[in-house]
Amino acid sequence: MSAAAGATGDNPAASKLGLTSGQIVQELGWDDDVDEGLRLSVEDAIDGELVEEAVEAVDVVLLWWREGDGDLVDGLVDSLTDLTDTGYIWLMTPKVGRDGYVDASDLSESAITAGLAQTVSATVSTDWSATKLVRPRGTRR
């Protein structure tokens, strides 16, 4: 392991996301405001690069979303396109008081409308929170 990988691989935020080596993670919604340190730690955790355009089904979608990004339901439904049946979405939203903050009730309502269930939330950086969204058990796409 390189020194750079060791430095970011110890990031507790990446371990909160429960990612493992070999998983394929698609990143959607990237912009200049994302947490680059978190992105690097995710890449270290999966021992690979984040993919933008999936050529095969992905295990996880890392979706960066801000209030002004449009309809969250549409964004979540679009995130399901390349996701395996057992895959899940980590929805990254700005924390309370940050530019682009998404209200928790909007997030919850959008997840339900998109056919997803919220499971866990985690603080993953100074400016971003993560919410894990899964397909309810027994649902197929």
Buried (B, 14 or more C-beta within 10 A) or exposed (E): EEEEBEEBBEBEBBEBBBBEEEBBBBBBBEEEEBBEBBBBBBBBBBBBEBBEEBEEBBBBBBBBBBBEBEEBBEBBBBBBEBBBEEBBBBBBBBBEEBEBBBEBEBBEEBBEBBBBBBEBBBEBBEBBBBBBBBBEEEEEE
